[in-house]
Amino acid sequence: MALRRFFGFSDGELMRSDAKPCSRLMRQTAGIFTVGGALGFWVLCRLHYGPRVTVPRSLRWAACGAVSVSTSTALLVRLFSPECEPQNIAAYDRGK
């Protein structure tokens, strides 16, 4: 699924054995960007609605931001990270 080979960024070699596996890299990236997405969309909600903002509305915006930003960044990591190339997943990723 990695697009690095398609764009010519990959030479098809294995990465070093001490690098992070793809599944852990995706999980950590999604976790970090969940918080950032929630905070970012909460701020956007406050800017958009101003004094009319309600708690359920701001929580809904924060939840949507957390989900959308974390999934999109995890997908980008999966597509463009050298750890997520097929030969590296087969060799090093245990799916933990």
Biopython code that builds the backbone (N, CA, C, O; Angstrom):
import numpy as np
from Bio.PDB.StructureBuilder import StructureBuilder

atoms = [
    (1, "MET", "N", (0.806, -1.187, 0.000)),
    (1, "MET", "CA", (0.000, 0.000, 0.000)),
    (1, "MET", "C", (0.860, 1.265, 0.000)),
    (1, "MET", "O", (0.355, 2.350, -0.289)),
    (2, "ALA", "N", (2.126, 1.142, 0.315)),
    (2, "ALA", "CA", (2.976, 2.323, 0.349)),
    (2, "ALA", "C", (3.182, 2.876, -1.062)),
    (2, "ALA", "O", (3.393, 2.127, -2.015)),
    (3, "LEU", "N", (3.116, 4.184, -1.169)),
    (3, "LEU", "CA", (3.253, 4.841, -2.470)),
    (3, "LEU", "C", (4.680, 5.269, -2.770)),
    (3, "LEU", "O", (4.946, 5.863, -3.815)),
    (4, "ARG", "N", (5.596, 4.970, -1.862)),
    (4, "ARG", "CA", (6.983, 5.397, -2.075)),
    (4, "ARG", "C", (7.583, 4.758, -3.318)),
    (4, "ARG", "O", (8.294, 5.430, -4.066)),
    (5, "ARG", "N", (7.320, 3.498, -3.554)),
    (5, "ARG", "CA", (7.868, 2.826, -4.734)),
    (5, "ARG", "C", (7.251, 3.389, -6.013)),
    (5, "ARG", "O", (7.932, 3.537, -7.028)),
    (6, "PHE", "N", (5.958, 3.699, -5.956)),
    (6, "PHE", "CA", (5.259, 4.253, -7.117)),
    (6, "PHE", "C", (5.865, 5.591, -7.535)),
    (6, "PHE", "O", (6.004, 5.861, -8.728)),
    (7, "PHE", "N", (6.227, 6.432, -6.560)),
    (7, "PHE", "CA", (6.794, 7.743, -6.867)),
    (7, "PHE", "C", (8.308, 7.713, -7.036)),
    (7, "PHE", "O", (8.911, 8.746, -7.329)),
    (8, "GLY", "N", (8.930, 6.562, -6.858)),
    (8, "GLY", "CA", (10.361, 6.442, -7.060)),
    (8, "GLY", "C", (11.210, 6.806, -5.860)),
    (8, "GLY", "O", (12.414, 7.017, -6.009)),
    (9, "PHE", "N", (10.621, 6.888, -4.668)),
    (9, "PHE", "CA", (11.376, 7.225, -3.460)),
    (9, "PHE", "C", (11.992, 6.002, -2.806)),
    (9, "PHE", "O", (12.823, 6.140, -1.909)),
    (10, "SER", "N", (11.606, 4.814, -3.232)),
    (10, "SER", "CA", (12.040, 3.593, -2.568)),
    (10, "SER", "C", (12.950, 2.792, -3.488)),
    (10, "SER", "O", (12.737, 2.725, -4.698)),
    (11, "ASP", "N", (13.968, 2.185, -2.885)),
    (11, "ASP", "CA", (14.815, 1.291, -3.664)),
    (11, "ASP", "C", (14.535, -0.173, -3.330)),
    (11, "ASP", "O", (15.196, -1.063, -3.866)),
    (12, "GLY", "N", (13.567, -0.434, -2.453)),
    (12, "GLY", "CA", (13.152, -1.793, -2.149)),
    (12, "GLY", "C", (13.998, -2.517, -1.126)),
    (12, "GLY", "O", (13.850, -3.726, -0.954)),
    (13, "GLU", "N", (14.890, -1.801, -0.435)),
    (13, "GLU", "CA", (15.739, -2.449, 0.564)),
    (13, "GLU", "C", (15.051, -2.474, 1.921)),
    (13, "GLU", "O", (14.133, -1.697, 2.183)),
    (14, "LEU", "N", (15.509, -3.381, 2.778)),
    (14, "LEU", "CA", (14.977, -3.461, 4.130)),
    (14, "LEU", "C", (15.531, -2.330, 4.980)),
    (14, "LEU", "O", (16.663, -1.885, 4.790)),
    (15, "MET", "N", (14.713, -1.874, 5.921)),
    (15, "MET", "CA", (15.177, -0.846, 6.841)),
    (15, "MET", "C", (16.005, -1.496, 7.955)),
    (15, "MET", "O", (16.112, -2.720, 8.032)),
    (16, "ARG", "N", (16.579, -0.664, 8.805)),
    (16, "ARG", "CA", (17.353, -1.198, 9.931)),
    (16, "ARG", "C", (16.426, -1.901, 10.906)),
    (16, "ARG", "O", (15.258, -1.534, 11.036)),
    (17, "SER", "N", (16.938, -2.899, 11.582)),
    (17, "SER", "CA", (16.095, -3.696, 12.465)),
    (17, "SER", "C", (15.708, -2.961, 13.737)),
    (17, "SER", "O", (14.772, -3.390, 14.411)),
    (18, "ASP", "N", (16.382, -1.876, 14.099)),
    (18, "ASP", "CA", (16.030, -1.148, 15.317)),
    (18, "ASP", "C", (15.026, -0.016, 15.074)),
    (18, "ASP", "O", (14.711, 0.729, 16.002)),
    (19, "ALA", "N", (14.526, 0.124, 13.859)),
    (19, "ALA", "CA", (13.525, 1.154, 13.569)),
    (19, "ALA", "C", (12.151, 0.708, 14.082)),
    (19, "ALA", "O", (11.918, -0.477, 14.322)),
    (20, "LYS", "N", (11.251, 1.677, 14.246)),
    (20, "LYS", "CA", (9.911, 1.363, 14.741)),
    (20, "LYS", "C", (9.125, 0.612, 13.673)),
    (20, "LYS", "O", (9.227, 0.945, 12.493)),
    (21, "PRO", "N", (8.347, -0.392, 14.060)),
    (21, "PRO", "CA", (7.476, -1.063, 13.083)),
    (21, "PRO", "C", (6.354, -0.131, 12.616)),
    (21, "PRO", "O", (6.031, 0.859, 13.271)),
    (22, "CYS", "N", (5.786, -0.470, 11.496)),
    (22, "CYS", "CA", (4.757, 0.369, 10.880)),
    (22, "CYS", "C", (3.532, 0.504, 11.783)),
    (22, "CYS", "O", (2.995, 1.603, 11.928)),
    (23, "SER", "N", (3.086, -0.583, 12.387)),
    (23, "SER", "CA", (1.867, -0.515, 13.202)),
    (23, "SER", "C", (2.059, 0.400, 14.402)),
    (23, "SER", "O", (1.150, 1.156, 14.743)),
    (24, "ARG", "N", (3.217, 0.352, 15.052)),
    (24, "ARG", "CA", (3.461, 1.221, 16.198)),
    (24, "ARG", "C", (3.596, 2.670, 15.747)),
    (24, "ARG", "O", (3.110, 3.576, 16.425)),
    (25, "LEU", "N", (4.244, 2.897, 14.620)),
    (25, "LEU", "CA", (4.387, 4.256, 14.101)),
    (25, "LEU", "C", (3.024, 4.863, 13.781)),
    (25, "LEU", "O", (2.768, 6.024, 14.101)),
    (26, "MET", "N", (2.156, 4.085, 13.155)),
    (26, "MET", "CA", (0.816, 4.575, 12.839)),
    (26, "MET", "C", (0.014, 4.845, 14.110)),
    (26, "MET", "O", (-0.682, 5.857, 14.198)),
    (27, "ARG", "N", (0.104, 3.957, 15.085)),
    (27, "ARG", "CA", (-0.647, 4.119, 16.339)),
    (27, "ARG", "C", (-0.180, 5.360, 17.101)),
    (27, "ARG", "O", (-1.006, 6.120, 17.606)),
    (28, "GLN", "N", (1.128, 5.569, 17.189)),
    (28, "GLN", "CA", (1.647, 6.734, 17.901)),
    (28, "GLN", "C", (1.298, 8.034, 17.176)),
    (28, "GLN", "O", (0.936, 9.027, 17.809)),
    (29, "THR", "N", (1.407, 8.022, 15.864)),
    (29, "THR", "CA", (1.063, 9.221, 15.093)),
    (29, "THR", "C", (-0.409, 9.552, 15.244)),
    (29, "THR", "O", (-0.765, 10.716, 15.430)),
    (30, "ALA", "N", (-1.271, 8.545, 15.166)),
    (30, "ALA", "CA", (-2.704, 8.792, 15.319)),
    (30, "ALA", "C", (-3.033, 9.288, 16.719)),
    (30, "ALA", "O", (-3.901, 10.147, 16.879)),
    (31, "GLY", "N", (-2.359, 8.765, 17.730)),
    (31, "GLY", "CA", (-2.606, 9.223, 19.093)),
    (31, "GLY", "C", (-2.232, 10.673, 19.304)),
    (31, "GLY", "O", (-2.962, 11.425, 19.950)),
    (32, "ILE", "N", (-1.104, 11.062, 18.762)),
    (32, "ILE", "CA", (-0.658, 12.460, 18.905)),
    (32, "ILE", "C", (-1.592, 13.401, 18.157)),
    (32, "ILE", "O", (-1.982, 14.444, 18.680)),
    (33, "PHE", "N", (-1.945, 13.032, 16.945)),
    (33, "PHE", "CA", (-2.778, 13.924, 16.135)),
    (33, "PHE", "C", (-4.244, 13.893, 16.545)),
    (33, "PHE", "O", (-5.009, 14.759, 16.121)),
    (34, "THR", "N", (-4.663, 12.917, 17.363)),
    (34, "THR", "CA", (-6.012, 12.941, 17.925)),
    (34, "THR", "C", (-6.168, 14.146, 18.840)),
    (34, "THR", "O", (-7.161, 14.869, 18.764)),
    (35, "VAL", "N", (-5.194, 14.355, 19.695)),
    (35, "VAL", "CA", (-5.241, 15.498, 20.612)),
    (35, "VAL", "C", (-5.165, 16.811, 19.827)),
    (35, "VAL", "O", (-5.929, 17.740, 20.088)),
    (36, "GLY", "N", (-4.253, 16.881, 18.878)),
    (36, "GLY", "CA", (-4.128, 18.102, 18.083)),
    (36, "GLY", "C", (-5.363, 18.401, 17.261)),
    (36, "GLY", "O", (-5.773, 19.557, 17.153)),
    (37, "GLY", "N", (-5.958, 17.379, 16.681)),
    (37, "GLY", "CA", (-7.175, 17.584, 15.899)),
    (37, "GLY", "C", (-8.342, 18.032, 16.751)),
    (37, "GLY", "O", (-9.125, 18.891, 16.347)),
    (38, "ALA", "N", (-8.459, 17.438, 17.953)),
    (38, "ALA", "CA", (-9.547, 17.843, 18.851)),
    (38, "ALA", "C", (-9.378, 19.294, 19.277)),
    (38, "ALA", "O", (-10.342, 20.060, 19.266)),
    (39, "LEU", "N", (-8.167, 19.676, 19.649)),
    (39, "LEU", "CA", (-7.941, 21.072, 20.062)),
    (39, "LEU", "C", (-8.137, 22.047, 18.899)),
    (39, "LEU", "O", (-8.717, 23.120, 19.063)),
    (40, "GLY", "N", (-7.647, 21.655, 17.729)),
    (40, "GLY", "CA", (-7.787, 22.530, 16.573)),
    (40, "GLY", "C", (-9.230, 22.753, 16.168)),
    (40, "GLY", "O", (-9.626, 23.882, 15.881)),
    (41, "PHE", "N", (-10.027, 21.684, 16.142)),
    (41, "PHE", "CA", (-11.421, 21.833, 15.739)),
    (41, "PHE", "C", (-12.247, 22.503, 16.834)),
    (41, "PHE", "O", (-13.238, 23.171, 16.539)),
    (42, "TRP", "N", (-11.847, 22.331, 18.100)),
    (42, "TRP", "CA", (-12.529, 23.046, 19.178)),
    (42, "TRP", "C", (-12.327, 24.549, 19.015)),
    (42, "TRP", "O", (-13.260, 25.331, 19.195)),
    (43, "VAL", "N", (-11.101, 24.947, 18.674)),
    (43, "VAL", "CA", (-10.823, 26.361, 18.433)),
    (43, "VAL", "C", (-11.619, 26.857, 17.227)),
    (43, "VAL", "O", (-12.173, 27.956, 17.261)),
    (44, "LEU", "N", (-11.679, 26.063, 16.174)),
    (44, "LEU", "CA", (-12.468, 26.466, 14.998)),
    (44, "LEU", "C", (-13.949, 26.623, 15.339)),
    (44, "LEU", "O", (-14.617, 27.523, 14.829)),
    (45, "CYS", "N", (-14.452, 25.754, 16.193)),
    (45, "CYS", "CA", (-15.847, 25.861, 16.628)),
    (45, "CYS", "C", (-16.066, 27.160, 17.399)),
    (45, "CYS", "O", (-17.053, 27.863, 17.180)),
    (46, "ARG", "N", (-15.137, 27.471, 18.302)),
    (46, "ARG", "CA", (-15.265, 28.706, 19.070)),
    (46, "ARG", "C", (-15.214, 29.935, 18.152)),
    (46, "ARG", "O", (-15.943, 30.905, 18.363)),
    (47, "LEU", "N", (-14.358, 29.886, 17.145)),
    (47, "LEU", "CA", (-14.262, 31.011, 16.213)),
    (47, "LEU", "C", (-15.500, 31.114, 15.328)),
    (47, "LEU", "O", (-15.957, 32.215, 15.021)),
    (48, "HIS", "N", (-16.042, 29.969, 14.919)),
    (48, "HIS", "CA", (-17.174, 29.965, 14.006)),
    (48, "HIS", "C", (-18.468, 30.433, 14.690)),
    (48, "HIS", "O", (-19.201, 31.253, 14.136)),
    (49, "TYR", "N", (-18.744, 29.914, 15.887)),
    (49, "TYR", "CA", (-20.010, 30.216, 16.554)),
    (49, "TYR", "C", (-19.933, 31.391, 17.520)),
    (49, "TYR", "O", (-20.958, 32.004, 17.820)),
    (50, "GLY", "N", (-18.756, 31.716, 18.006)),
    (50, "GLY", "CA", (-18.626, 32.844, 18.925)),
    (50, "GLY", "C", (-19.381, 32.610, 20.215)),
    (50, "GLY", "O", (-19.237, 31.556, 20.835)),
    (51, "PRO", "N", (-20.196, 33.592, 20.637)),
    (51, "PRO", "CA", (-20.904, 33.444, 21.912)),
    (51, "PRO", "C", (-22.050, 32.426, 21.867)),
    (51, "PRO", "O", (-22.571, 32.053, 22.918)),
    (52, "ARG", "N", (-22.445, 31.977, 20.696)),
    (52, "ARG", "CA", (-23.551, 31.023, 20.592)),
    (52, "ARG", "C", (-23.110, 29.575, 20.780)),
    (52, "ARG", "O", (-23.932, 28.665, 20.669)),
    (53, "VAL", "N", (-21.840, 29.346, 21.060)),
    (53, "VAL", "CA", (-21.329, 27.987, 21.172)),
    (53, "VAL", "C", (-21.915, 27.321, 22.424)),
    (53, "VAL", "O", (-22.063, 27.952, 23.471)),
    (54, "THR", "N", (-22.239, 26.045, 22.288)),
    (54, "THR", "CA", (-22.719, 25.251, 23.418)),
    (54, "THR", "C", (-21.736, 24.119, 23.666)),
    (54, "THR", "O", (-20.922, 23.790, 22.803)),
    (55, "VAL", "N", (-21.817, 23.527, 24.848)),
    (55, "VAL", "CA", (-20.893, 22.443, 25.187)),
    (55, "VAL", "C", (-21.074, 21.233, 24.268)),
    (55, "VAL", "O", (-20.075, 20.717, 23.768)),
    (56, "PRO", "N", (-22.301, 20.752, 24.020)),
    (56, "PRO", "CA", (-22.426, 19.604, 23.105)),
    (56, "PRO", "C", (-21.908, 19.895, 21.698)),
    (56, "PRO", "O", (-21.316, 19.031, 21.052)),
    (57, "ARG", "N", (-22.139, 21.118, 21.236)),
    (57, "ARG", "CA", (-21.666, 21.478, 19.902)),
    (57, "ARG", "C", (-20.143, 21.493, 19.843)),
    (57, "ARG", "O", (-19.561, 20.991, 18.881)),
    (58, "SER", "N", (-19.489, 22.059, 20.851)),
    (58, "SER", "CA", (-18.026, 22.109, 20.844)),
    (58, "SER", "C", (-17.424, 20.719, 21.019)),
    (58, "SER", "O", (-16.387, 20.415, 20.429)),
    (59, "LEU", "N", (-18.068, 19.869, 21.826)),
    (59, "LEU", "CA", (-17.586, 18.490, 21.965)),
    (59, "LEU", "C", (-17.748, 17.711, 20.667)),
    (59, "LEU", "O", (-16.896, 16.894, 20.315)),
    (60, "ARG", "N", (-18.839, 17.963, 19.959)),
    (60, "ARG", "CA", (-19.057, 17.297, 18.672)),
    (60, "ARG", "C", (-17.995, 17.727, 17.660)),
    (60, "ARG", "O", (-17.463, 16.892, 16.928)),
    (61, "TRP", "N", (-17.688, 19.007, 17.616)),
    (61, "TRP", "CA", (-16.634, 19.485, 16.721)),
    (61, "TRP", "C", (-15.290, 18.894, 17.104)),
    (61, "TRP", "O", (-14.518, 18.499, 16.230)),
    (62, "ALA", "N", (-14.996, 18.828, 18.399)),
    (62, "ALA", "CA", (-13.722, 18.278, 18.854)),
    (62, "ALA", "C", (-13.619, 16.795, 18.503)),
    (62, "ALA", "O", (-12.558, 16.330, 18.086)),
    (63, "ALA", "N", (-14.707, 16.054, 18.669)),
    (63, "ALA", "CA", (-14.686, 14.627, 18.337)),
    (63, "ALA", "C", (-14.491, 14.416, 16.842)),
    (63, "ALA", "O", (-13.718, 13.551, 16.430)),
    (64, "CYS", "N", (-15.179, 15.193, 16.043)),
    (64, "CYS", "CA", (-15.008, 15.073, 14.584)),
    (64, "CYS", "C", (-13.587, 15.448, 14.166)),
    (64, "CYS", "O", (-13.011, 14.812, 13.283)),
    (65, "GLY", "N", (-13.034, 16.457, 14.784)),
    (65, "GLY", "CA", (-11.654, 16.845, 14.477)),
    (65, "GLY", "C", (-10.664, 15.773, 14.881)),
    (65, "GLY", "O", (-9.716, 15.491, 14.148)),
    (66, "ALA", "N", (-10.877, 15.170, 16.045)),
    (66, "ALA", "CA", (-9.974, 14.115, 16.503)),
    (66, "ALA", "C", (-9.996, 12.928, 15.557)),
    (66, "ALA", "O", (-8.945, 12.398, 15.196)),
    (67, "VAL", "N", (-11.177, 12.511, 15.157)),
    (67, "VAL", "CA", (-11.289, 11.350, 14.274)),
    (67, "VAL", "C", (-10.726, 11.648, 12.897)),
    (67, "VAL", "O", (-9.957, 10.853, 12.357)),
    (68, "SER", "N", (-11.099, 12.783, 12.324)),
    (68, "SER", "CA", (-10.666, 13.064, 10.952)),
    (68, "SER", "C", (-9.160, 13.305, 10.855)),
    (68, "SER", "O", (-8.518, 12.806, 9.931)),
    (69, "VAL", "N", (-8.597, 14.050, 11.779)),
    (69, "VAL", "CA", (-7.170, 14.355, 11.709)),
    (69, "VAL", "C", (-6.332, 13.111, 12.007)),
    (69, "VAL", "O", (-5.323, 12.876, 11.343)),
    (70, "SER", "N", (-6.739, 12.314, 12.998)),
    (70, "SER", "CA", (-5.946, 11.128, 13.334)),
    (70, "SER", "C", (-5.986, 10.084, 12.225)),
    (70, "SER", "O", (-4.963, 9.470, 11.920)),
    (71, "THR", "N", (-7.151, 9.873, 11.616)),
    (71, "THR", "CA", (-7.210, 8.884, 10.531)),
    (71, "THR", "C", (-6.468, 9.356, 9.293)),
    (71, "THR", "O", (-5.818, 8.558, 8.617)),
    (72, "SER", "N", (-6.558, 10.645, 8.989)),
    (72, "SER", "CA", (-5.858, 11.121, 7.791)),
    (72, "SER", "C", (-4.339, 11.081, 7.974)),
    (72, "SER", "O", (-3.620, 10.755, 7.030)),
    (73, "THR", "N", (-3.845, 11.402, 9.153)),
    (73, "THR", "CA", (-2.397, 11.337, 9.358)),
    (73, "THR", "C", (-1.904, 9.890, 9.417)),
    (73, "THR", "O", (-0.811, 9.589, 8.938)),
    (74, "ALA", "N", (-2.704, 8.994, 10.002)),
    (74, "ALA", "CA", (-2.314, 7.576, 10.000)),
    (74, "ALA", "C", (-2.270, 7.040, 8.578)),
    (74, "ALA", "O", (-1.397, 6.238, 8.247)),
    (75, "LEU", "N", (-3.201, 7.472, 7.735)),
    (75, "LEU", "CA", (-3.189, 7.046, 6.337)),
    (75, "LEU", "C", (-1.967, 7.597, 5.607)),
    (75, "LEU", "O", (-1.351, 6.885, 4.814)),
    (76, "LEU", "N", (-1.612, 8.847, 5.862)),
    (76, "LEU", "CA", (-0.426, 9.415, 5.226)),
    (76, "LEU", "C", (0.849, 8.712, 5.675)),
    (76, "LEU", "O", (1.758, 8.500, 4.872)),
    (77, "VAL", "N", (0.921, 8.350, 6.958)),
    (77, "VAL", "CA", (2.075, 7.585, 7.439)),
    (77, "VAL", "C", (2.132, 6.243, 6.740)),
    (77, "VAL", "O", (3.201, 5.802, 6.318)),
    (78, "ARG", "N", (0.988, 5.591, 6.617)),
    (78, "ARG", "CA", (0.935, 4.283, 5.961)),
    (78, "ARG", "C", (1.360, 4.370, 4.495)),
    (78, "ARG", "O", (2.016, 3.462, 3.984)),
    (79, "LEU", "N", (0.993, 5.448, 3.824)),
    (79, "LEU", "CA", (1.287, 5.566, 2.399)),
    (79, "LEU", "C", (2.714, 6.013, 2.116)),
    (79, "LEU", "O", (3.291, 5.595, 1.112)),
    (80, "PHE", "N", (3.303, 6.852, 2.972)),
    (80, "PHE", "CA", (4.571, 7.484, 2.620)),
    (80, "PHE", "C", (5.750, 7.160, 3.531)),
    (80, "PHE", "O", (6.861, 7.618, 3.264)),
    (81, "SER", "N", (5.550, 6.397, 4.583)),
    (81, "SER", "CA", (6.648, 6.098, 5.491)),
    (81, "SER", "C", (7.444, 4.896, 4.989)),
    (81, "SER", "O", (6.852, 3.917, 4.535)),
    (82, "PRO", "N", (8.762, 4.949, 5.061)),
    (82, "PRO", "CA", (9.557, 3.798, 4.616)),
    (82, "PRO", "C", (9.339, 2.565, 5.483)),
    (82, "PRO", "O", (9.538, 1.445, 5.014)),
    (83, "GLU", "N", (8.935, 2.746, 6.738)),
    (83, "GLU", "CA", (8.658, 1.603, 7.595)),
    (83, "GLU", "C", (7.442, 0.815, 7.136)),
    (83, "GLU", "O", (7.289, -0.351, 7.500)),
    (84, "CYS", "N", (6.576, 1.435, 6.341)),
    (84, "CYS", "CA", (5.338, 0.800, 5.915)),
    (84, "CYS", "C", (5.404, 0.231, 4.506)),
    (84, "CYS", "O", (4.369, -0.066, 3.910)),
    (85, "GLU", "N", (6.596, 0.078, 3.971)),
    (85, "GLU", "CA", (6.730, -0.599, 2.688)),
    (85, "GLU", "C", (6.503, -2.094, 2.891)),
    (85, "GLU", "O", (6.771, -2.615, 3.973)),
    (86, "PRO", "N", (6.021, -2.779, 1.885)),
    (86, "PRO", "CA", (5.648, -4.194, 2.063)),
    (86, "PRO", "C", (6.780, -5.083, 2.570)),
    (86, "PRO", "O", (6.541, -5.959, 3.402)),
    (87, "GLN", "N", (7.997, -4.881, 2.092)),
    (87, "GLN", "CA", (9.089, -5.747, 2.535)),
    (87, "GLN", "C", (9.436, -5.503, 4.001)),
    (87, "GLN", "O", (9.865, -6.428, 4.690)),
    (88, "ASN", "N", (9.259, -4.275, 4.492)),
    (88, "ASN", "CA", (9.533, -3.975, 5.894)),
    (88, "ASN", "C", (8.444, -4.490, 6.810)),
    (88, "ASN", "O", (8.722, -4.938, 7.923)),
    (89, "ILE", "N", (7.194, -4.430, 6.343)),
    (89, "ILE", "CA", (6.104, -4.982, 7.141)),
    (89, "ILE", "C", (6.276, -6.493, 7.266)),
    (89, "ILE", "O", (6.099, -7.055, 8.347)),
    (90, "ALA", "N", (6.615, -7.134, 6.181)),
    (90, "ALA", "CA", (6.797, -8.595, 6.214)),
    (90, "ALA", "C", (7.960, -9.006, 7.108)),
    (90, "ALA", "O", (7.913, -10.060, 7.742)),
    (91, "ALA", "N", (8.994, -8.189, 7.164)),
    (91, "ALA", "CA", (10.181, -8.568, 7.921)),
    (91, "ALA", "C", (10.115, -8.190, 9.387)),
    (91, "ALA", "O", (10.579, -8.958, 10.230)),
    (92, "TYR", "N", (9.554, -7.029, 9.727)),
    (92, "TYR", "CA", (9.695, -6.493, 11.071)),
    (92, "TYR", "C", (8.395, -6.275, 11.829)),
    (92, "TYR", "O", (8.414, -6.280, 13.060)),
    (93, "ASP", "N", (7.280, -6.087, 11.162)),
    (93, "ASP", "CA", (6.045, -5.723, 11.847)),
    (93, "ASP", "C", (5.352, -6.967, 12.364)),
    (93, "ASP", "O", (4.993, -7.861, 11.598)),
    (94, "ARG", "N", (5.171, -7.011, 13.667)),
    (94, "ARG", "CA", (4.514, -8.155, 14.284)),
    (94, "ARG", "C", (3.035, -7.900, 14.542)),
    (94, "ARG", "O", (2.318, -8.801, 14.978)),
    (95, "GLY", "N", (2.573, -6.678, 14.276)),
    (95, "GLY", "CA", (1.165, -6.337, 14.469)),
    (95, "GLY", "C", (0.781, -6.128, 15.928)),
    (95, "GLY", "O", (-0.391, -6.264, 16.279)),
    (96, "LYS", "N", (1.742, -5.802, 16.781)),
    (96, "LYS", "CA", (1.452, -5.605, 18.203)),
    (96, "LYS", "C", (0.862, -4.256, 18.450)),
    (96, "LYS", "O", (0.554, -3.917, 19.592)),
]
sb = StructureBuilder()
sb.init_structure("model")
sb.init_model(0)
sb.init_chain("A")
sb.init_seg("    ")
for serial, (resi, resn, name, xyz) in enumerate(atoms, 1):
    if name == "N":
        sb.init_residue(resn, " ", resi, " ")
    sb.init_atom(name, np.array(xyz, "f"), 0.0, 1.0, " ", f" {name:<3s}", serial, name[0])
structure = sb.get_structure()
